[in-house]
Amino acid sequence: MVKNFEEVLKKVKSFEMKKVAVAVAQDEPVLHAIMECKKNGIADAILVGDEKEIKEIAAKIDMDLSGYEIIHEADARKAALKAVELVSQGKADMVMKGLVDTANFLRAVLNKEVGLRAGKLMSHVGVFEIPGIDRLIFMTDAAFNMYPDLKAKIEILNNSVSVAKAVGIDCPKVAPICAVEVVNPDMPSTLDAAMLSKMNERGQIKGCIVDGPLALDNALSEEAAAHKKISGPVAGKADIMLLPNIDAANVMYKTLTYTTNSNNGGLLVGTKAPVIVTSRADSFQTKVNSIALAALVANCK
């Protein structure tokens, strides 16, 4: 079982190198990550954007462009659409956001003609290596779905399971996270958690173990679960944390990012190919980790 990002990077190198289409590639942090990924056998790239600006940035960071395909398109919206089209045509395996705003990038991803719609709900999966925890923690959905109902939570759960399996976790343990670990009719998230658990028990949700509601402490800590006399296959052993809404998930994601020494990456799934939507505020390592995660998911397509 893969337990940290060092093992993630090692695993991705064992497969044939995948190719990422970078939308509006004239972005120094993104090009730096792309250069590192190619140098270390994680992923190759096609760079779509303003060729002059790409070359200027490459010269600044000592990036040799001779081994890259560059497609010149100065218009950011057209460049995003072209990068997505490359994936749709099978010329690249995944797409990454460069120097383009998220809204226009996602419009390209969801374009009816050349986009990556797969008839599924698209959701974000964040993956964290947290000091003191002996496994990777998958968190969803901190970026895309705001207040999912039960039907949406099933799809979000399944998307996160697909990422966990691609990373190397054969049967992920899923904890639907709530403020409490008991079913409370006045707290809809606990009702959803109980229904997800029952659906999993009856075989309606497959490929994982779901048990909840669980509060955060007794999902992550066996000691906390034992103290509260909570047993079960997921208590204290959760791989995937299914947060109840974007408020809880986003706050937790950013708390881990900015107040701990965690290592993380993330991607959008539920599409025909992985979509990497890193922020300019994300670290260099987060960008590399995200590309590696996307390459592993692409390898399972």
RAUR-V585535 format. One record per residue. N is the residue number from 1. OMEGA is omega in degrees with one decimal (NA if undefined). Layout:
# RAUR-V585535
N OMEGA
N OMEGA
This chain:
# RAUR-V585535
1 178.9
2 -172.5
3 -178.7
4 -175.8
5 173.9
6 178.5
7 175.2
8 -178.4
9 177.6
10 -179.0
11 -176.1
12 178.9
13 -179.6
14 179.2
15 173.8
16 -174.4
17 178.1
18 -177.0
19 179.1
20 172.9
21 -177.4
22 -178.0
23 -177.1
24 -167.5
25 -178.6
26 -177.6
27 -173.1
28 -179.7
29 179.6
30 179.1
31 176.8
32 178.9
33 178.4
34 179.0
35 179.8
36 -178.3
37 179.8
38 -179.6
39 -176.1
40 174.6
41 -179.1
42 179.6
43 171.9
44 -176.9
45 165.4
46 -175.6
47 -179.1
48 180.0
49 -179.9
50 -172.8
51 -179.4
52 -179.1
53 177.4
54 -179.0
55 179.1
56 179.4
57 180.0
58 178.3
59 -179.2
60 -176.2
61 179.2
62 179.5
63 178.3
64 -176.6
65 -173.2
66 -178.1
67 -177.8
68 169.3
69 177.6
70 176.8
71 -176.6
72 172.2
73 -175.1
74 -179.9
75 -173.5
76 -178.9
77 179.1
78 178.7
79 178.1
80 -179.9
81 179.6
82 179.2
83 178.1
84 179.8
85 178.5
86 178.1
87 178.7
88 -179.6
89 179.7
90 179.7
91 174.5
92 -174.5
93 -177.7
94 -177.8
95 -178.2
96 177.5
97 174.1
98 -175.9
99 178.6
100 -178.6
101 -172.7
102 -177.0
103 -179.8
104 177.3
105 -178.5
106 174.1
107 177.8
108 179.7
109 -176.8
110 179.1
111 -174.5
112 -175.6
113 -175.4
114 -175.3
115 -172.7
116 176.8
117 -179.6
118 -178.6
119 179.8
120 174.0
121 177.3
122 -179.8
123 -178.7
124 175.2
125 174.3
126 -179.2
127 -174.8
128 167.1
129 -170.8
130 178.5
131 179.3
132 177.6
133 -169.1
134 -177.7
135 172.3
136 177.1
137 179.2
138 -175.4
139 -178.2
140 -0.6
141 -174.2
142 -169.2
143 -167.0
144 -178.9
145 -170.8
146 -176.7
147 -172.9
148 172.6
149 -176.2
150 -179.4
151 179.8
152 179.9
153 176.9
154 -179.6
155 177.7
156 177.7
157 -179.0
158 177.2
159 -178.7
160 177.3
161 179.8
162 178.0
163 179.8
164 178.8
165 178.4
166 179.6
167 177.0
168 178.3
169 -171.0
170 -179.2
171 -175.8
172 175.1
173 -173.3
174 175.8
175 170.1
176 -172.0
177 175.9
178 178.9
179 -179.4
180 -178.3
181 177.0
182 177.8
183 -180.0
184 -178.3
185 179.4
186 179.6
187 -174.6
188 -178.6
189 178.5
190 176.8
191 176.7
192 -178.6
193 -179.8
194 180.0
195 176.5
196 179.2
197 -179.5
198 178.5
199 176.9
200 179.6
201 -177.7
202 176.2
203 178.2
204 172.1
205 -170.6
206 172.1
207 -177.7
208 172.7
209 -179.3
210 176.4
211 179.8
212 10.9
213 172.0
214 171.3
215 -173.9
216 -176.4
217 -177.1
218 169.2
219 -175.0
220 -171.3
221 175.6
222 178.9
223 179.0
224 178.9
225 -179.8
226 179.4
227 179.3
228 179.5
229 177.6
230 179.8
231 -180.0
232 -174.2
233 -176.6
234 -175.7
235 179.8
236 -174.8
237 -173.2
238 170.9
239 -176.3
240 174.2
241 176.6
242 -177.9
243 -172.7
244 -179.3
245 -174.9
246 179.0
247 -179.4
248 -175.4
249 -177.1
250 177.9
251 -179.8
252 179.3
253 -176.3
254 175.5
255 177.9
256 -177.0
257 -170.2
258 -177.8
259 178.5
260 175.8
261 -179.1
262 176.4
263 -173.2
264 174.2
265 -180.0
266 -179.9
267 173.3
268 177.8
269 -171.9
270 178.6
271 179.9
272 -179.8
273 -179.3
274 -178.9
275 -177.8
276 -177.6
277 178.4
278 178.8
279 175.5
280 179.4
281 179.6
282 -179.6
283 175.2
284 -177.9
285 177.5
286 178.3
287 178.1
288 178.7
289 -178.2
290 177.1
291 179.4
292 177.7
293 -179.9
294 179.0
295 177.6
296 178.0
297 179.0
298 -179.5
299 -178.8
300 -178.7
301 NA
